[in-house]
Amino acid sequence: MRSLRTASIHKQLVVLAILLVVLVSIVAAVSEPFIYGRHDKGIEIGLFSGRLEMILDEFTRSQTAEEEETVLRFAGQLGMSVQRIPPSEASTIYERGASNELVRRVRELTEYGFVKSALRAFEGDEEPGRLAIKIDDRRALSFRMPAFPSGVWFAPAVASGLLKIVIPLVLLAHLGSWLITEPLVRFAAAAKRASMDDNSDEPFKVEGASEIRSLAASLNTMQTRIQHMLRDRTRVLRAISHDLRTPLTRLRMRAERSNEPELRRLMLADIETLGSMIDESLAFLDNTPEQPRNVDLSSLLQTISTDFSDTGVAVTFVGPRRLTYICKPQGMTRAVSNLIDNARRYADNIEIELQQAEDGGVKIRVSDNGPGLPDNLKEKVLEPFFKADQARQSGARRGGFGLGLSIAQGIVKTGHQGTLRLLDREPNGLVVEIDLPPSNQPRPALV
């Protein structure tokens, strides 16, 4: 069985087809004698024809009326209904030894096809036919044909179909699902986990058919190369940022010693912008995994609001006093902080609103009173390195790399399987709405 599980899908399908043929043959050979041996109409017709021929032979050899009556009583004991009729009413002439002809005539009167049997049952025509046989010029007999119930037709066919077709197909379908489908389902689940978690180091299991094992091995190689590339990229950027901070520190020190106040202010602003760009790039490339845990979102968002307020940014929090939720607190803090940091460049007032959804999830809204964004830019600003300063230039204090919203969307979508949308605020401004799905833990506690 292990060799079959690791064989190619083509070979597995061929083996399953061969097993189906073998299984059907075995079931048919074992079951048909029990099904048709007891309920075959052909056997019943043959038995009735044999009794009919025996009665006709005995009646032909009878010499007196008493002997004929004895034969007719014996026929009644055999379960046959027979009566005398005038020879002129007989349609068949009896000839001794013509057994095949008798069987043919009985079959014509008793054996119906499935359609005709259904029509007779529907019309209520259940009266059996009669066979009139002329024995000689002065004697003739009429035999009532046996009536076979419709179950004699239907039951063996159903039983045979179930045993020979349905049951073997169900068994082989289950076996095929175990051989082919189950490894594919596990493989698809592993691929989904890898696509949802950028930091997943769990390799694809190399199991199942040879095609699936080859694909898993290729994906493991590709995953390893991508992880090495990401680590190398992060190391290079961190090395560059470390090397850049030294001359930036020297520039800051020289600028602070400048005797021209306006020049010193402009130089320090540019140095601060360069430092923030380096920090923003490092945050975008940071793939450090974080385990989700149960946190008080109200407290977390209130802390973010207080920290920004202490730096002179007008941020207010609106929401319940306590709302617990399973999330990655550091990632959520970074996402909301990026949204506020992006909004403060263009707005004077920012509001953080927290709500509990009916399905057990939560909704976070970060709204500002800035100039807002046109509809054609709402999707583009979520792309890395895209800057919409042309649309929100008025009041802009400093620029960046255009990574703040991209980082926030990645944290919400990839890290929490939520959604992030940009909406218009009335009468003006922008609303960033975060919808987080229900966690696998009990419903959030709302106070």
N, C-alpha and C positions, 0 to 999 in steps of 0.2 A: 504493500500500500504506500510505503514511503517513496518508492521509486515512481509510482504513478503520480503522487502529489508533486514531485519535482520534474515530471516530464513536461513536454511542450503542450500548449493548449490544443494543438492539432491532434497530438497523440491521445490526449485525454478524451477528446470528442469521439475519436475512432473507437477507443476502448469502451466508452459508454454506449455507443451504438451496438457494438458486439455484445455487450452485457445485456442490452435490451432484447436482442434477438434470442440469446440463450435463455434468458429468464422467461420470456413469453413461451418459448418452446417447452420448457420444463413445466410451467404452470398448465399449459394446454394438455400435455401428455398426462399429467397427474389428475387434473380436475374434470376433463371432458367425460371420462367414463362414468363419473358419479353424477354429472349434470344431465347428459343426454341419455345415459343408460336407464334412467328412471322416468324421464319426461319426454323422450323422443316420440313424436306423433307417428313417425314411420313405423316404429316397432308396434305401436298400438294398432295401426292399420293392418300390419302383417298378421298379428294375433287374431284380429277380428276376421280377416279373410280366411285364415286357417279353420276357424270354427264354422264359418259360413260354408266352406267346401265340405267339411265333415258332415254337417246337417244335410246338405244336398245329396251327398253320397248315400247316407242312411235312408233318406226319404225316397231316393230312387230305387233302392233295393227292397223297400217295403212292398209286401204283396197284399196286405189287407188294410182296412180302414183303422183297425186297432193298432197295427204297427205304425201307421202314419201318425196317429195321435200320440203314440209313445215317443216318436222322434220329436214332435212339436213340443211336448212337455219337457223333454231333455234340453231342447233349445232354450226354453224359458228358464230352466235351471242354470244355464250358462249365461244368463243375462241378456239374451237376444229376444227381440220382439219380432215375431213372424206370424203371418196369417195366410190362409188360402185365398186365392183370387182366380177368376176365370182365366184360362190360357190366352184369351184374346187381349187381355190387358197387359200381358207380359211383354217387355221390350227386349229382353235378353234371353237367348236360348242356352240352356245349360248343356255343356259337353264335358264329360268326365275326363280329368287330366288337364283341363284348360285352366290351370291355377293362375297363370299370369294374367289372363283375361279377367278373372274375378278380381284380382288385386287392382288391376287398372280401373275397373268400374267402381270399386269401393273408394279408391283414391280420388276419383273424379267427384264423387258425391260428398266426401268428408274433408278433403284437404283444400283449404282456401289460402290465398296469399294474405299478407299482412293488411293490405288496403281493403280487400274484400271482407276480411274478418272484422275490421274496424267499422265498415259500412253496415254490415249485418248487425253488429252490436248497437250501432247508433239508431238504426231503423227498427230495432226490436225484433228482427227476424231470426229467432233462435230455433225454429222448427227444423229438425233434421230431415234429410231426404230419405227416400225409400228406393230400394232396388227390387224390381219385379223380374223374376226369373221363371221361364217356361221349362218344365221338366219333360213333359210329353204332351200329347194331344189333349189329354183330359186333366192334367194337373199343372198348377203353377203356384208359386209362393212369393210373397212380398215381405222383404226384410227391411226393418227400420234401421237406418244407419246410426252409428254412435255419434253423440255430440261431445266434442272436445272443448273444454273451457279455454278461454283466451290465454289463461296463464300458462297453458302448455306451450303456446307460442312465445309469450313474452318473457316469462321467468328464466328459461334457459339462456335466452339471448342476453338478458341483462346480467345474469350471473357470469356468463362467459366473457362478456365485455369488461366487467369489473375485474375479473381475475386475470384476464390475458392482456388487457390494455391499460386500464386506469391505474390499478395498483402498481404494476411494473413501472409505468411512467412516473408516478408519484415518488416511488422509491429512487429511481434513477435521477429524477429532478432534484431530490434532496441530496443525493450523492454528488451530482454535478455542482450544486450550489456550494457544497462543502469543499469540493476540489478547486473550483474556478472562481465562484463569486465571492466566497468569504475572504480569500487573500486580496482580491481587488477592493473589497469594502475596507479592510484594514489599511491597505495601501492608500486609498482615498482619504481616510481619516488622518493618517500620518501626514499626508500632503497638506491637508487643511490646517493641521496644527502648525506645520512649518510655515505656511503662508501667513498665519495670524500672529506668529511669535518670531520676530526678527532675531531673537537671541537663542532660539532653540538649537541645542547641540545634539538632540536625539536623532540618531541615524535611522534611515528606513530599514526595516527588517528584510533581510534577503531570504525570502521564503516563497513557497508557492511554485507555480509553473516557471519553466525556464525563461519565458519572455518577461514575466514579472520580476524574477530575480535579476535578470540582466538590466531591466529598467531601474530597479532599486539600487543596484551597484553603481550605475551611471549617475543617478541623482545624489547618492552619497558622495561620490567624487566631486560632482558639481557643487554640492553644499559645502564641502571642505574647502574647495578653492574660493568660493565666495566669502566664507568666514575668514580665510587667510587674507583675502583682498581687503575686507573691511577692517581687520585689525591693522594691516599695513597702512591703510589710508589714515586711520586714526592716529597711529604712531607718528606718521609723517607730519600730519597737521599739528599734533601736539609739540613735536620738535620744532616746527616752524614758529608756532605761537610762543614757545619758550625763548627762541632766539630773537623774536621780534620785541618781546617785552623789555629786554635789556636796552636796546636803543630808544624805545619809547620812554623808558624811565629817565634816561639821560636827557632826552628832549624835554620832558616835563620839568626836570630840574633846571635846565637852561632857560626854559620859557619863564619859569617863576622868578628868575633873576633879571628878567628884562626890565628896562627902565621905562618902556612905553606901555601904559596900561591897556590900551585897545589892542595892540599887537599881542600882548601877553594873553588877553582874554580869548582872542581868536585861535592862538596856537594851542592853548589848553583845551579848547572845545574840540579842535581837530584831533588832538591826542586822545581825548575821551572817546570820540567816535571810533577811532582805530581800535582802542581797547575793547569797546563794546562789540565791534565786528568780530574780533578774535573770540570773545566769549560766546557770541551767538553761533559762530561756526562750530566751536567745540561742543556746544549743547546739541546742535543738529546731528552731529556725528557720534554722539555718546550713545552706545548700545549696551550700557551697563544694565543687566537685568534686575528687576525689583519684584519681590513677592507681594501679592495683594494681601491686605489685612483689613480688619474691621476698624474703621476710623469714624470720628465725628466730623462729618462734612461741614456742619455749621461752624464748629470751632476752627476748622482749617481755613475756611473762607473768611471768617472774621479776623483771623490772624493775618492773612494776606492783605485784607483791607486796612488793618491797623498799621502794618509795616509801610504800605505806600502812603498812608496819611501822614506818618511821621516824616516822610521825605518831602512833604508839601503837595502831594497829589490828592485831589479831592475825590476820594473813593468812599462809598457807603455800601453797607451790607443790609439786605432785606431777606428775611427767612426765618424758619423756626429756630427756637433756642437750642434744640438738639435734634440731629438726624444722623443716625449711624448707617454706614454703607461699606460694602466690601470693595476696596479699590487699592490702587498703588498711590500712596499719599505723596511721595516725592514727585512722581510724574504728574499727578493732578495739580500740585502746587506750581510746578514749572509751566504747565499748560495755561492755567488761569493767570499767572504772573505775566506770561508772554502776551496774553490778550489785553491785560491792563496796560502793560508797557507800550503796546502798539496803539491803544486808544489814547493814552495821555499825550501822544505827539500831536494829536489833532483836536482834542476836546478838553474842556475845562472841568466837566463833572462826569464821573463814572459810577455806575451802580452795578453791584453784584446781587443777583436774586437767586435764591435756592427754593425749589419746590419738589414735593414728592409726587410722583406719577401714580395713577391708579393701579398700574400693573406691578408696582413694587420697585420700579426704577426711580431715577431722580432727574431733574432738569435744572441746569445751571444757565443763567442768562447774564451776560456781561454787556451792558448797554452804555452808550456815550451820547453826548450832545454835539458831536462834531459834524462835519459836512456830509458824512455818509459815503456810500459807494454806489455807482451806477450798476444796473443789473448785469451788464456785459463784463464787469470786472469781478463779480462776487466769486466766480469759480477760479479765475486766474490768480487771484491773490493768495489762494491756498497752495499754489505751486511754489516749489523752492526757488529762491533768488528772483522772484517776480516782485517788483516794487510799483505800487500804484500812487506814487507821490504826485504824479501829474493831476490825479483826481482829487487828492486831499492835501494839496500843497499849502493851502492857507493855514497859518498857525503852526506849521511843522517846526519842531524844535531841532531834531537831529534825525539822520537817516540810519539805515542798517543794511544788512545783506538781503532783506526780504525773506527771512527764515522763521520769524516769530509765529506766524499763523500756520506754517507748514509743520513746525514742531508740535504745536498744540493739536493740530488735526491728527498727526501720527500717534500722539499719546492717547487721544480719545478713541480713534478708530482701531488702531492695532493693539494698544495696550489694554483697552477696556471694552472693545467691540461695540462702541457707541457711535454716535453721529454728531457732526459739527456743521451748523448751517449759519449763513450770514443773512440777516433780515434787515429790513428798513425800520427805523424808529420814527414815530410821529412826535412832533412835527418835523424833526430833523435828527440825524444821527444814525448810528449803526448798532445793531444788536447781534451778538454772537451767541447762538443758542446751542448748548451741549445737552444731548439726550443720552443718558447712561441706562443700559438695560437692567432688568432685575438680576440681582446676584443669586447664586445657588444657595445662599444662606437664608435664614428666616427674613421676613419683610423688615425694611428699615424701621428703626424706632423713632417715632416723631413725637416731639414734646412741644 
